[in-house]
Amino acid sequence: MAAARRPGSLAARVKELGKILTYLIGTVLLGALLAPPLYWLGHAVAARGFLTFLAETDFQKFFNRAILVAAIVLVWPTAKWLRIGGRRELGLEPDARWRSRLLAGFLIAGLVVAAMAAVYVALGIYEWKKVLPWNALPQVLLSAVVVGLLEEALFRGAMLGLFRRSLPPLAALLAVTFIFAAVHFLKPDETVTIEHVEWHSGFILLPHVFHQFAEPMTLLASFSTIFVLGWIAGAATLRTRSLWLAIGFHAGVVFVKMGFSKFTKRKAEHLPWVGDQLQIGLVPVGALVVAGVIVWWWLQREERTGPLRRAD
């Protein structure tokens, strides 16, 4: 099994972990700095008649996106700083089965989450809208694929690879999964409003991004779901030494979640079991665990078919 190259001495590993910590802190600070110009750019584009929904998007959402943009921007210089020469040093290899793994991940995640959503409708927790926006599905699919590609390349590709250089695989998986969940869970308090966005507005929001950790029900119902999703994607990446299964799995979850939100409206909420969104609650956690078991079974079945020469 190919593994990410790890520094030999303890001092070297601590030094690399320090660089990774610097990357994480830099991501938050750069994100806070980028949030205002992204907000201004979004509203300027909307004022010209393009992507008009951006005019209604509050600063907090631009702040969330700015953090992800900063994480992507800083990956390359961090990789150079750590002297990473290629993807094999991140524990990744070319994958000749990439098509089948991409499709399998998408179908497994999508079908399991769709089955859960169908049960929600049958129980009256959600109901179908009177007019179903079928024309929105292509855009939803494109968004799901883009999210899957970008986030898996960042978290399970770059970040997991960076941590694997200095930590054992399971410890690296745990660290990256926690960061993945935290990035999606750390959202500015919606009660904190920024009436006039200025260059320092992102830093004003920083102290308010941890407020959900003080809400036990939200922590249990939301953070745990994101954590399980990240764990399954990371475990699949470690086992296949490829991102394609994780990309498909992530995209399948996002596709059903986004599509379901456009086709239905929520009628009831039963925290911590069912939250105000499809992906929130202990029921979605259970559904993802089932999907993860199916992924593991599928990989075992795939391995029994015999080794396949990896693509160049």
Secondary structure, DSSP 8 states (H G I E B T S, - for coil): -------SSHHHHHHHHHHHHHHHHHHHHHHHHHHHHHHHHHHHHHHTTSSGGGGG--HHHHHHHHHHHHHHHHHHHHHHHTT--SGGGGT----TTHHHHHHHHHHHHHHHHHHHHHHHHHTTSEEE-SS--GGGHHHHHHHHHHHHHHHIIIIIIIIHHHHHTTS-HHHHHHHHHHHHHHHHH----TTS--SS--TTHHHHHGGGTTGGGG-HHHIIIIIHHHHHHHHHHHHHHHHHTSSHHHHHHHHHHHHHHHHHHHHEEE---BTTTB-SSTT-SHHHHHHHHHHHHHHHHHHHHHHHT-------
